[in-house]
């Protein structure tokens, strides 16, 4: 579920790359 949220967040806010990095760990 977390991965899905992270992906949605990244797609909705591609500018916020930190979110994707944080999700990746």
N, C-alpha and C positions, 0 to 999 in steps of 0.2 A: 504493500500500500504506500509506504514512504516513497519508494522509487516512482510510483505513478504521480504522486503529489509533486515530487521534485521535477519530473519531466514536464508536468503541466505548468509548474512555476517557471521553469526555464523557457518554455514556449511562450507563455504569457508575458514574461519579462526577460527577453534574451539579453537585455542590457545588464541584468544582475547576474553576472557569471559566477559570482561568489556563491550563490545558492547552489548551483550545480556542483561546484567544487566541494562545498560543505557536505552535500548529499553523498558524493563519491567517497567522502571520508578523508 
